[in-house]
Amino acid sequence: MTKLKMYGYFTVAIFFVLFSCESSDELEYHQRQETSPIDSLDVKLPDSYNDLNKWGYFYENEDVFLYEYSAGKNFDLVINILDFQKGKYEETLLFNREGPNGFKSTGVNVNIVNRDSVFIFPMASDKFYLYNFSGDILSEYPYNSVDGSVFNGAGVFTDIVLEDSRVMLPTVNKTRFDDCSFFKKVIPVQYYSLRNKQFEESIAYPPPYMEGKFLWSNLASAKINKMRDSNIVIDFRFSDSVRIYNSKTKELDLIFMGLNNEQIVLDTLPSKNQEMKYLLTEKEYMYTFYHNQNLFRLCSHLKNMRQKDIPLSDLMENYSREMTLIKFDLKKKDYEYLKMPIARCFFPMNNKLIVGGVKSWEDENQDTWRRFYYYALD
C-alpha cells in the first residue's frame, strides 16, 4: 500500500485547498520574477519538419537531444533529432506504419530512451513496441490489462521512466470523463513489466478529494519524470501539488507547487460552453522536471487572473496568456516564480534551461530557422 506524507511549508492545508472558499488573495498569482535569456541558438529546420508535432528529449552522458515527431506520408512516423552540441538537426528517423515493422496506427506517442531504443505507443492499440533507430521492431508488448488500461499520451510532451526490466507509464482506460466515478475507475500511473509483459504495480489518483469530481478535456492525465535514486515526480495537471514517488519504499511525498490557491476541479459536469471557457481561462500545469536539487514546474495561465470574469464573447478581444516556471528548492524548502516566454519546449541542459519554439523565420534562400533561448537554472 502506498504511504502518503507531505512536506514544504504547506502541509495538511493542501488537501483542503480544493474545497476552500476562494478569497481574492487565493485567486491572485504569487509574485513572479522577470527573467532574461543568457544566450540563444538559431537552428535551420529540416525539410521534413512539421509544425504539428509532439516532442521529448533524451540524454547521452551529459549531452541532451531534442526529438520532435509527426505524421509523414501515408501516416508513417517521422522523427527529427536536434543535437544541441552541434547546433543542428543531425538526423531524421522514419518508422513505417504498415509492413512487417509497422505500428499499424494513424497516431502514436513516442519516447526515446537512448540512441537505439525507441518506444512507440500506437493510439487505439492493445500493445506498444520497442524499436531501434533503423525502424526495426525489437520487441512488442501487449498491455494485458484487466481494466483496459493503455498508455495515456495527452498533450504535446510525454515521458516514461525506465527502471531495469520495467517501465512506469501514464495510463487511462475507456471510462468517460463525464462518469462521476472516473477517478475511481481510472488508474493514472502504472508500472509495466517488460519481462512478464503485464502491469504489476499501480498508483491511484489522490484520495479522497477527487471522488465524485469532474474535469474537462485531458487534464486528468499524469506527467512523470525521473528525479534521482529511486524517486519519480508525478504531476497531475489539475493539482496544485506534485507527488514524489519512491519506487523502493512505495512512499509518496506531496509538495505544493501551485501558481495560486484556487480550485480547479468541479462539483458538476461542465456544459460545452463552460468547457470552452475553462480551456481558455483556466491555468494548466504542463509538466515538472528535476534538476540539481530543485523541482521546476511549468504552468500556462491567463496574463490577468481577473479575465476569468469576462464573458466568453468578450474574452477573445483581450485574450492573453503567459507562462510561469515554478521552482522549488528541495533543500531550503523555498519557492521562486519565474516569468517565461510563450514556447513549446522547456527542458534542462547542464545548468541551463532550453526554451524553444519562440521564434521562426525564413531567410533569403527560403530556409526556415527557429530560435532557442538559454536561461540560467542555478
Secondary structure, DSSP 4 states (H G I P E B T S, - for coil): --EEEEESS--THHHHHTTS---HHHHSPPP-B----SEEEEEEPPTT--SS-EEEEEEETTEEEEEEEEE-GGG-EEEEEEETTTTEEEEEEEE-SSSTT----S-EEEEEEETTEEEEEETT-SEEEEE-TTS-EEEEEE---TT--EE---SSB---EEETTEEEEEEE-S--TT-TTHHHH---EEEEETTTTEEEEEEPPPTTTTTT-B--TTTT-EEEEE-STTEEEEEETT-SEEEEEETTT-EEEEEE--SSS---SBSSPPPHHHHHHHHHHS-EEEEEEEETTEEEEEEEEESSGGGGGS-HHHHGGG--EEEEEEEEETTTTEEEEEEE-S-SEEEEETTEEEEEEEEEEE-TTS-EEEEEEEEE--
